[in-house]
Amino acid sequence: EEFLEGFRLGDGYLNECLEEGWNGVNMTRVGFLEGFGLDVKKVCESGRRGGLGVCKRSRLVLRVRNRNLDDVRLDEKEEDDDVQEGSGLEDSDVIIVSRRELLAAIFAAFGFTSTILAAQRYSSIRRWSFTAFRGVLRERYPPTSGNSVALARFMMEGIKNGPIANLKNLTWINVQPPRLKDRLLLVHIWRMSDVRTMDIMARLEKVIFGMKKELSGAVATLSVHCAKFDSERIPPFIQEAAEEMRWRHSVASDTDLSLWKSIGVEAWPTILILSPNDHRVLVALTGDRIGRLEECLYASLSLYKKAQLQTSSFPLPKVMKPSMTWDAPLLRYPSRIAIDTKGGRLFISDSGNSRILVTTLEGRFLMQIGGSARTDPMDAEVAQHVLYSEGENEGYRDGSFQDALFKNPQGIAFNALKNELAVADTGNNCLRIANLEERSVRSVNFVSSIKDAGAKELTTKRMTSPKPWDVSVSSGNVYISLAGSNTIWRLDPFGDMIHFCGRTGVAGRVDVESGYGGGLFARPNGMCGKQSSLFVVDSDSSTVREIGLGEKAVRTVVGGDSIFLGNLSA
């Protein structure tokens, strides 16, 4: 109506125009003008010269300036005179656009702003590449069926067509830049905040040790760190993580993610076997496929003659082994502590030495849980030093304090009601209970209920890699954070282990007002509790979460992405 009133048309003529000229066509379309018998070409040409209107790609933007419809119906001579007299428009001229164009502009602005915000807040966007988008690396997953001949044929294709891994920009952490020529490369892509790293490396070392004769320098093993968070890019942190895990092979950092993007890596951990010299991906292994590593190594070695590969040893880093002498350092990467205030005892989770130390609050040694001492622990001379076992200090064994073995224990919590110490035995994927009166250790496993297809009853199965990371005691209950399965479990005073909160294998950040089952976590590790609440460090979502034990709610206390709540790379 404003458009027509700009031409000073009466109400009657307005109705007539709408009936005759609209005909269901959007007002901004050419059909609107044609409905009034106007020469669209003339109107557009007149608009370009005199400012009356612009018609481009069948869209019309008219600037109305106290004209009537007869101005448009001028013959060519009169039109030119009119344009010369009324050329140019004032700043107050009205611009008419369609609603569709306006909405398109709003959505475009919203999309552009969202993209900029997401690029700034999502570190995962930095890892994105067209190579990953095309799924190039997925094409190098080994065939699920077939014999060794089929696997070798698959790798032959990789020699010709596999993506080329860019190793030129790697920052070497614990060795000088080695000579990679004429060697098959076994590349382990990892990150320090991934709780599965130790398990994957243990499997790699087992395969490499079993194939020691076959490999004989022809295959070089290196772990390449690809950071998820910015703080993980710092080389000293990467070196510290490698030393903590006592790695005996070369470690490098893909600081600018050039290797990651060049082949389209999508997840941690990923195992690659690269061809000599040109470094094409022969095979890529992720998830359950890592179990086929030995088979793939044999197939890759069969492609090359011994004369084609190096046999000299690959440079290895110097590894500090725990000393068996009395002047050994007191602790090695301790992770958690717990206090018995009434009894005046301090419990230390000595993760690097796979044991628990018990001292007074002043630091005087009382006892060691895990590993056997070489002499009486109450001896005054020995009490000032660390007690190492004669043999291997880590392992899995229940029994007395001297006989029991742990593997990389993390969280510990003192249960004053039972005079027990709860230990998250991360390396052994179970909860250990140390009875301080009986001086004995027992295990409590995490068991999931599974219903097989066609079965009428649930079957129980021990979880393979729950990765218990921390424990907390509240009102006689022991709460355990399982970083590997993204869940929280509870051991009640009667000894029953219950899946308490979170969804097994599903990472996320979801708060709920009622009902624990709907809440989601992403790598929960640190925990502490009080009578009515349990606080959890949710590492991958960069948040601290609160579990209300009374109202059965899960909420975010601090941290995380306030705009993109599902961002696990904040």
C-alpha positions as CSV (number, residue, x, y, z in Angstrom):
1,E,0.0,0.0,0.0
2,E,2.8,2.4,0.8
3,F,4.3,1.6,-2.6
4,L,1.1,2.6,-4.5
5,E,0.4,5.6,-2.2
6,G,3.8,6.9,-3.2
7,F,2.3,7.5,-6.7
8,R,-0.7,9.4,-5.1
9,L,-3.3,6.8,-6.2
10,G,-6.7,6.8,-4.7
11,D,-8.3,4.0,-2.7
12,G,-10.5,2.9,-5.6
13,Y,-7.6,2.7,-8.0
14,L,-5.6,0.8,-5.4
15,N,-8.2,-2.0,-5.3
16,E,-8.3,-2.1,-9.1
17,C,-4.5,-2.3,-9.3
18,L,-4.4,-5.2,-6.8
19,E,-7.1,-7.1,-8.7
20,E,-5.7,-6.6,-12.2
21,G,-2.0,-6.3,-11.5
22,W,-1.0,-8.5,-8.6
23,N,-2.2,-11.8,-9.9
24,G,-0.5,-13.7,-7.2
25,V,2.9,-12.4,-8.1
26,N,5.3,-11.0,-5.4
27,M,5.2,-7.1,-5.6
28,T,8.9,-7.0,-6.1
29,R,8.7,-9.2,-9.2
30,V,8.6,-8.0,-12.8
31,G,5.1,-9.4,-13.1
32,F,3.8,-6.6,-10.8
33,L,4.8,-3.9,-13.3
34,E,3.7,-5.9,-16.3
35,G,0.3,-6.2,-14.7
36,F,-0.2,-2.4,-15.0
37,G,0.9,-2.5,-18.7
38,L,4.3,-0.9,-18.0
39,D,7.3,-1.5,-20.1
40,V,9.7,-3.1,-17.7
41,K,12.7,-2.4,-19.8
42,K,11.8,1.3,-19.9
43,V,11.3,1.4,-16.2
44,C,14.6,-0.2,-15.5
45,E,16.4,2.0,-18.0
46,S,14.7,5.1,-16.6
47,G,15.6,4.1,-13.1
48,R,19.3,3.7,-13.9
49,R,19.4,7.1,-15.5
50,G,17.0,9.1,-13.3
51,G,16.8,7.3,-9.9
52,L,13.2,6.1,-10.3
53,G,14.0,2.4,-9.9
54,V,16.4,-0.4,-10.5
55,C,15.4,-3.8,-11.9
56,K,18.1,-6.5,-11.7
57,R,17.6,-10.3,-12.1
58,S,13.8,-9.9,-11.9
59,R,14.0,-8.1,-8.5
60,L,12.8,-4.5,-8.2
61,V,13.9,-1.8,-5.7
62,L,11.9,1.4,-6.2
63,R,12.8,4.7,-4.6
64,V,9.6,6.7,-4.4
65,R,9.7,10.5,-4.7
66,N,6.3,12.1,-4.9
67,R,5.6,10.8,-8.4
68,N,2.4,9.4,-9.9
69,L,1.9,6.5,-12.2
70,D,1.7,8.7,-15.3
71,D,5.5,9.6,-14.8
72,V,6.3,6.0,-15.7
73,R,4.0,6.0,-18.8
74,L,5.8,8.8,-20.5
75,D,6.8,8.5,-24.1
76,E,10.5,8.3,-24.7
77,K,11.0,12.1,-25.3
78,E,9.0,13.2,-22.3
79,E,10.7,10.5,-20.2
80,D,14.2,11.8,-21.0
81,D,13.1,15.4,-20.2
82,D,11.7,14.2,-16.9
83,V,14.8,12.3,-16.0
84,Q,17.0,15.4,-16.7
85,E,14.7,17.6,-14.5
86,G,14.4,15.0,-11.6
87,S,17.7,13.2,-11.6
88,G,19.2,12.4,-8.3
89,L,17.5,11.3,-5.0
90,E,17.7,12.6,-1.5
91,D,19.0,10.7,1.4
92,S,15.5,10.4,2.8
93,D,14.2,8.4,-0.2
94,V,12.4,5.2,0.8
95,I,14.0,1.9,-0.2
96,I,11.5,-0.9,-0.7
97,V,12.7,-4.5,-0.3
98,S,10.8,-7.7,-0.1
99,R,10.4,-9.6,3.1
100,R,12.2,-12.6,1.6
101,E,15.2,-10.5,0.9
102,L,15.1,-9.0,4.4
103,L,14.9,-12.5,6.0
104,A,17.7,-13.7,3.7
105,A,19.9,-10.9,4.8
106,I,19.2,-11.6,8.5
107,F,19.9,-15.3,8.1
108,A,23.1,-14.6,6.2
109,A,24.3,-12.2,9.0
110,F,23.4,-14.8,11.6
111,G,25.2,-17.6,9.8
112,F,28.3,-15.5,9.3
113,T,28.4,-14.4,12.9
114,S,27.9,-18.0,14.1
115,T,30.7,-19.2,11.9
116,I,33.1,-16.7,13.3
117,L,32.1,-17.5,16.9
118,A,32.4,-21.2,16.3
119,A,35.8,-20.9,14.6
120,Q,37.0,-18.9,17.6
121,R,35.5,-21.2,20.3
122,Y,35.7,-24.7,18.7
123,S,39.3,-25.8,18.5
124,S,38.0,-28.9,16.5
125,I,37.5,-26.6,13.5
126,R,41.2,-26.0,13.5
127,R,41.7,-29.7,12.9
128,W,39.2,-29.8,10.0
129,S,40.5,-30.5,6.5
130,F,39.1,-31.3,3.1
131,T,41.1,-34.5,3.2
132,A,39.1,-35.6,6.3
133,F,35.9,-34.4,4.7
134,R,36.4,-36.6,1.7
135,G,37.2,-39.5,4.0
136,V,40.6,-40.2,2.4
137,L,42.0,-42.0,5.5
138,R,39.0,-44.2,5.9
139,E,39.8,-45.7,2.5
140,R,43.0,-47.1,4.1
141,Y,41.2,-49.1,6.8
142,P,42.1,-52.7,6.3
143,P,39.4,-55.0,4.7
144,T,37.3,-56.8,7.3
145,S,37.5,-60.1,5.5
146,G,40.2,-61.8,3.5
147,N,43.5,-63.6,4.0
148,S,47.0,-62.3,4.2
149,V,47.3,-62.2,0.4
150,A,44.3,-59.9,0.2
151,L,45.7,-57.6,2.9
152,A,49.1,-57.5,1.1
153,R,47.2,-56.6,-2.2
154,F,45.4,-53.8,-0.3
155,M,48.7,-52.4,0.9
156,M,50.1,-52.5,-2.6
157,E,47.4,-50.2,-3.6
158,G,48.5,-47.9,-0.7
159,I,52.0,-47.7,-2.1
160,K,50.5,-46.1,-5.3
161,N,47.4,-44.3,-4.1
162,G,47.7,-43.8,-0.4
163,P,47.7,-40.3,1.0
164,I,51.2,-38.8,1.7
165,A,51.9,-38.0,5.4
166,N,53.6,-34.7,5.9
167,L,56.4,-35.3,8.4
168,K,58.5,-32.3,7.5
169,N,57.1,-29.9,10.2
170,L,57.3,-32.2,13.2
171,T,59.0,-31.0,16.4
172,W,61.1,-33.7,17.9
173,I,60.7,-34.0,21.6
174,N,63.1,-36.6,23.1
175,V,65.5,-37.2,20.2
176,Q,67.4,-35.3,17.6
177,P,65.7,-35.3,14.2
178,P,66.3,-38.9,13.0
179,R,66.9,-40.2,9.6
180,L,63.6,-41.7,8.3
181,K,64.9,-42.9,4.9
182,D,64.5,-46.5,3.9
183,R,62.4,-47.5,6.9
184,L,58.8,-48.5,7.3
185,L,57.3,-46.1,9.9
186,L,54.9,-47.2,12.6
187,V,53.2,-43.9,13.7
188,H,51.1,-43.6,16.8
189,I,49.0,-40.5,16.9
190,W,48.0,-39.6,20.5
191,R,47.2,-36.7,22.9
192,M,48.3,-36.4,26.5
193,S,44.7,-35.9,27.9
194,D,43.4,-39.1,26.3
195,V,43.0,-41.7,29.1
196,R,43.4,-44.6,26.6
197,T,47.0,-43.6,25.7
198,M,48.7,-46.0,28.2
199,D,46.6,-49.0,27.1
200,I,47.2,-48.4,23.4
201,M,51.0,-48.0,24.0
202,A,51.0,-51.2,26.1
203,R,49.5,-53.1,23.2
204,L,52.0,-51.6,20.7
205,E,54.9,-52.5,22.9
206,K,53.6,-56.1,23.2
207,V,53.4,-56.4,19.4
208,I,56.8,-54.8,18.8
209,F,58.5,-57.0,21.4
210,G,56.9,-60.1,20.0
211,M,58.1,-59.2,16.5
212,K,61.6,-58.1,17.6
213,K,63.4,-60.4,15.2
214,E,61.3,-59.6,12.2
215,L,61.4,-55.8,12.7
216,S,65.2,-55.6,13.4
217,G,65.5,-51.9,12.7
218,A,63.5,-52.1,9.4
219,V,60.5,-50.5,11.2
220,A,60.8,-47.3,13.2
221,T,58.3,-46.5,15.9
222,L,57.4,-43.0,16.7
223,S,54.5,-41.3,18.6
224,V,53.3,-38.1,17.2
225,H,51.4,-35.8,19.6
226,C,48.4,-33.9,18.0
227,A,47.0,-31.5,20.6
228,K,43.3,-31.1,21.3
229,F,43.6,-28.2,23.6
230,D,46.0,-25.2,23.3
231,S,47.9,-26.0,26.5
232,E,48.8,-29.4,25.1
233,R,51.0,-27.9,22.4
234,I,53.8,-26.9,24.8
235,P,56.8,-29.2,24.1
236,P,58.0,-29.5,27.7
237,F,54.5,-30.8,28.7
238,I,54.6,-33.4,26.0
239,Q,58.1,-34.5,27.1
240,E,57.0,-34.7,30.7
241,A,54.0,-36.9,29.7
242,A,56.2,-39.2,27.6
243,E,58.7,-39.6,30.5
244,E,55.9,-40.3,33.0
245,M,54.7,-43.2,30.8
246,R,58.4,-44.3,30.4
247,W,58.3,-44.5,26.6
248,R,61.4,-46.0,25.1
249,H,60.8,-44.7,21.5
250,S,60.9,-41.4,19.6
251,V,58.3,-38.8,20.3
252,A,57.4,-35.8,18.1
253,S,54.8,-33.0,18.2
254,D,52.6,-32.1,15.2
255,T,52.3,-28.5,16.5
256,D,50.7,-27.0,13.4
257,L,48.7,-30.2,12.7
258,S,50.3,-30.5,9.2
259,L,50.5,-34.3,9.5
260,W,46.9,-34.5,10.9
261,K,45.5,-32.5,8.0
262,S,47.6,-33.9,5.2
263,I,46.1,-37.4,5.6
264,G,42.7,-36.5,7.2
265,V,43.1,-38.0,10.7
266,E,39.7,-37.9,12.5
267,A,40.2,-39.3,16.0
268,W,42.7,-40.3,18.7
269,P,44.3,-42.8,18.9
270,T,45.2,-43.7,15.3
271,I,47.9,-46.1,14.2
272,L,49.6,-45.7,10.8
273,I,52.0,-47.8,8.8
274,L,53.8,-45.6,6.3
275,S,55.9,-46.6,3.3
276,P,59.6,-45.9,3.2
277,N,60.8,-42.6,1.8
278,D,57.6,-41.2,0.3
279,H,55.6,-41.9,3.5
280,R,52.3,-43.0,1.9
281,V,49.7,-44.5,4.2
282,L,49.7,-48.2,3.6
283,V,47.1,-48.9,6.4
284,A,45.3,-46.9,9.1
285,L,44.0,-48.5,12.3
286,T,41.5,-47.0,14.8
287,G,39.3,-48.4,17.5
288,D,39.0,-52.2,17.4
289,R,41.1,-52.3,14.2
290,I,44.2,-51.7,16.3
291,G,44.0,-55.4,17.3
292,R,45.1,-56.2,13.8
293,L,48.4,-54.4,14.0
294,E,50.6,-57.5,14.1
295,E,48.9,-58.9,11.0
296,C,49.3,-55.6,9.2
297,L,53.0,-55.3,10.1
298,Y,53.7,-58.8,8.7
299,A,51.9,-57.9,5.5
300,S,53.8,-54.6,5.1
301,L,57.2,-56.3,5.6
302,S,56.3,-58.8,2.9
303,L,56.1,-56.0,0.3
304,Y,59.8,-55.1,0.6
305,K,63.0,-57.1,0.3
306,K,65.4,-56.9,3.2
307,A,68.0,-55.1,1.0
308,Q,65.5,-52.3,0.5
309,L,65.1,-51.4,4.2
310,Q,67.5,-50.2,6.8
311,T,68.7,-52.7,9.4
312,S,70.6,-50.2,11.6
313,S,69.0,-49.3,15.0
314,F,66.7,-46.3,15.2
315,P,67.8,-43.6,17.7
316,L,66.2,-44.1,21.0
317,P,65.7,-41.6,23.9
318,K,67.4,-42.0,27.3
319,V,64.8,-43.4,29.8
320,M,65.2,-42.9,33.5
321,K,64.4,-46.1,35.3
322,P,63.4,-46.1,39.0
323,S,66.6,-46.8,41.0
324,M,66.9,-49.7,43.3
325,T,69.3,-47.8,45.6
326,W,68.5,-46.0,48.8
327,D,69.2,-42.6,47.3
328,A,66.3,-42.9,44.9
329,P,63.8,-40.0,44.7
330,L,61.0,-40.2,47.2
331,L,58.1,-39.9,44.8
332,R,57.5,-40.4,41.0
333,Y,54.5,-38.5,39.6
334,P,52.3,-38.6,42.6
335,S,48.7,-37.9,41.7
336,R,46.4,-37.7,44.7
337,I,46.4,-37.6,48.5
338,A,43.9,-38.5,51.3
339,I,44.0,-37.6,55.0
340,D,42.9,-39.4,58.1
341,T,42.7,-36.4,60.5
342,K,41.7,-38.5,63.5
343,G,44.5,-41.0,63.1
344,G,47.0,-38.4,61.9
345,R,47.8,-40.3,58.6
346,L,48.6,-39.0,55.1
347,F,48.0,-41.4,52.2
348,I,49.9,-40.7,48.9
349,S,49.1,-42.2,45.6
350,D,52.6,-42.6,44.1
351,S,51.4,-43.3,40.6
352,G,54.8,-43.5,38.9
353,N,55.9,-46.2,41.3
354,S,52.5,-48.0,41.3
355,R,52.0,-48.0,45.1
356,I,50.4,-46.2,48.0
357,L,52.6,-44.6,50.7
358,V,51.4,-43.9,54.2
359,T,53.1,-41.3,56.3
360,T,52.4,-39.1,59.4
361,L,51.1,-35.6,58.7
362,E,54.7,-34.5,59.3
363,G,55.9,-36.8,56.5
364,R,57.4,-39.6,58.5
365,F,57.2,-42.9,56.7
366,L,54.7,-45.5,58.2
367,M,54.0,-48.1,55.6
368,Q,53.8,-49.0,51.9
369,I,50.8,-50.6,50.2
370,G,51.8,-52.5,47.0
371,G,55.2,-53.9,46.3
372,S,57.4,-55.7,48.9
373,A,60.0,-53.9,51.0
374,R,63.5,-55.3,51.2
375,T,63.7,-54.9,54.9
376,D,61.6,-54.1,58.0
377,P,59.7,-50.9,57.2
378,M,59.8,-49.9,60.9
379,D,63.6,-49.8,60.8
380,A,64.6,-46.2,61.6
381,E,67.3,-46.0,59.0
382,V,65.1,-47.3,56.2
383,A,62.1,-45.3,57.2
384,Q,63.6,-42.1,55.7
385,H,63.8,-43.6,52.2
386,V,61.6,-45.0,49.5
387,L,61.1,-48.8,49.6
388,Y,61.2,-50.5,46.3
389,S,60.4,-54.1,45.7
390,E,63.2,-56.5,44.5
391,G,61.2,-57.3,41.4
392,E,58.7,-55.4,39.2
393,N,56.7,-52.9,41.2
394,E,53.6,-52.8,39.1
395,G,51.1,-55.5,38.3
396,Y,47.7,-56.9,39.5
397,R,47.5,-59.0,42.6
398,D,45.4,-59.0,45.8
399,G,46.6,-60.0,49.2
400,S,48.7,-58.5,52.0
401,F,50.2,-55.0,51.7
402,Q,53.5,-56.5,50.8
403,D,52.2,-58.9,48.2
404,A,49.6,-56.7,46.6
405,L,50.4,-55.0,43.2
406,F,48.9,-51.9,41.6
407,K,49.3,-50.4,38.2
408,N,49.3,-46.6,37.9
409,P,46.9,-45.9,40.8
410,Q,45.3,-42.5,40.7
411,G,42.5,-41.3,43.0
412,I,42.4,-42.4,46.7
413,A,39.9,-41.7,49.5
414,F,39.8,-42.6,53.1
415,N,36.6,-44.2,54.5
416,A,36.6,-43.4,58.2
417,L,33.5,-45.6,58.9
418,K,35.3,-48.8,57.8
419,N,39.0,-47.7,58.3
420,E,39.5,-48.5,54.6
421,L,41.3,-46.8,51.7
422,A,39.6,-46.8,48.3
423,V,42.0,-46.7,45.4
424,A,41.2,-46.1,41.7
425,D,43.6,-48.6,40.1
426,T,43.6,-47.0,36.7
427,G,46.0,-49.4,35.0
428,N,44.1,-52.5,36.2
429,N,40.7,-51.0,35.4
430,C,39.2,-51.7,38.8
431,L,38.6,-50.3,42.3
432,R,40.9,-51.6,45.0
433,I,40.0,-51.5,48.7
434,A,42.8,-51.5,51.2
435,N,41.7,-52.6,54.7
436,L,44.0,-50.8,57.1
437,E,43.2,-53.0,60.1
438,E,43.8,-56.4,58.3
439,R,46.5,-54.9,56.1
440,S,45.0,-56.6,53.0
441,V,43.9,-55.5,49.5
442,R,40.9,-56.7,47.6
443,S,39.5,-55.8,44.1
444,V,36.0,-54.7,43.1
445,N,35.3,-54.9,39.3
446,F,33.0,-52.8,37.2
447,V,30.4,-55.1,35.7
448,S,27.9,-54.1,33.0
449,S,24.6,-55.8,32.2
450,I,24.1,-56.8,28.6
451,K,21.1,-58.4,26.9
452,D,22.2,-60.4,23.8
453,A,19.9,-60.6,20.8
454,G,17.2,-63.1,21.4
455,A,18.1,-63.6,25.0
456,K,15.4,-63.3,27.7
457,E,17.8,-62.5,30.6
458,L,20.6,-60.0,31.2
459,T,24.1,-61.3,31.3
460,T,26.9,-59.6,33.2
461,K,30.3,-58.7,31.7
462,R,33.3,-57.0,33.2
463,M,34.0,-53.6,31.5
464,T,37.2,-53.8,29.5
465,S,38.5,-50.2,29.8
466,P,36.5,-48.1,32.3
467,K,39.6,-46.2,33.5
468,P,38.6,-45.3,37.1
469,W,40.4,-42.0,37.7
470,D,39.3,-40.7,41.1
471,V,37.2,-41.7,44.2
472,S,35.3,-39.8,46.9
473,V,33.6,-41.0,50.1
474,S,30.3,-39.5,51.3
475,S,27.9,-41.0,53.9
476,G,29.6,-44.4,53.7
477,N,29.2,-44.5,49.9
478,V,32.3,-44.6,47.6
479,Y,31.8,-42.7,44.3
480,I,34.1,-43.5,41.4
481,S,34.7,-41.4,38.3
482,L,35.3,-43.6,35.2
483,A,37.0,-41.5,32.6
484,G,37.1,-44.3,30.0
485,S,33.3,-44.8,30.0
486,N,32.2,-41.3,30.9
487,T,30.2,-42.5,33.9
488,I,30.0,-42.2,37.7
489,W,29.6,-45.4,39.8
490,R,28.8,-45.9,43.4
491,L,29.9,-48.6,45.9
492,D,27.4,-48.7,48.7
493,P,28.1,-49.8,52.3
494,F,26.8,-53.3,51.5
495,G,29.4,-53.8,48.8
496,D,27.1,-53.5,45.8
497,M,28.6,-51.6,42.8
498,I,26.0,-49.5,41.0
499,H,26.1,-47.5,37.7
500,F,25.2,-44.2,39.2
501,C,25.3,-41.4,36.5
502,G,26.2,-40.8,32.9
503,R,25.9,-43.0,29.8
504,T,28.5,-45.6,29.0
505,G,30.6,-44.7,26.0
506,V,28.7,-41.4,25.3
507,A,30.6,-38.2,25.8
508,G,28.8,-34.9,26.2
509,R,27.8,-32.1,28.5
510,V,24.1,-32.4,29.4
511,D,22.6,-31.1,32.6
512,V,19.3,-32.4,34.0
513,E,17.0,-31.2,36.8
514,S,15.8,-34.7,37.9
515,G,17.0,-38.2,37.2
516,Y,20.7,-39.0,37.0
517,G,20.4,-41.1,33.9
518,G,19.9,-38.2,31.5
519,G,23.2,-36.4,32.5
520,L,26.2,-36.7,30.2
521,F,29.9,-36.4,31.1
522,A,33.1,-36.2,29.0
523,R,36.1,-37.8,30.6
524,P,35.2,-37.2,34.3
525,N,38.2,-37.5,36.6
526,G,38.7,-35.4,39.7
527,M,36.0,-35.7,42.4
528,C,35.2,-34.5,45.9
529,G,31.9,-34.7,47.8
530,K,30.0,-33.5,50.8
531,Q,26.8,-34.8,52.3
532,S,24.4,-33.5,49.7
533,S,26.5,-32.9,46.6
534,L,29.3,-34.5,44.5
535,F,31.6,-32.2,42.5
536,V,33.2,-33.6,39.4
537,V,36.0,-32.3,37.2
538,D,34.7,-33.0,33.6
539,S,37.9,-32.6,31.7
540,D,36.9,-32.8,28.0
541,S,34.1,-30.3,28.5
542,S,36.4,-28.0,30.5
543,T,33.8,-27.8,33.3
544,V,33.2,-28.5,37.0
545,R,29.9,-30.4,37.4
546,E,27.7,-30.8,40.5
547,I,25.6,-33.9,41.1
548,G,22.8,-33.1,43.6
549,L,22.5,-36.3,45.6
550,G,19.2,-35.2,47.1
551,E,17.3,-33.8,44.2
552,K,19.0,-36.1,41.7
553,A,20.2,-33.3,39.4
554,V,23.2,-32.6,37.3
555,R,24.3,-29.0,36.7
556,T,27.4,-27.1,35.5
557,V,29.0,-25.1,38.2
558,V,31.8,-23.3,36.3
559,G,33.6,-23.4,33.0
560,G,32.7,-24.7,29.5
561,D,31.4,-22.9,26.5
562,S,28.6,-20.6,27.5
563,I,27.3,-20.3,23.9
564,F,27.8,-23.7,22.3
565,L,26.9,-26.0,25.2
566,G,27.9,-29.1,23.3
567,N,31.4,-27.9,22.6
568,L,33.9,-30.5,23.9
569,S,36.9,-28.6,22.5
570,A,36.5,-25.3,24.4
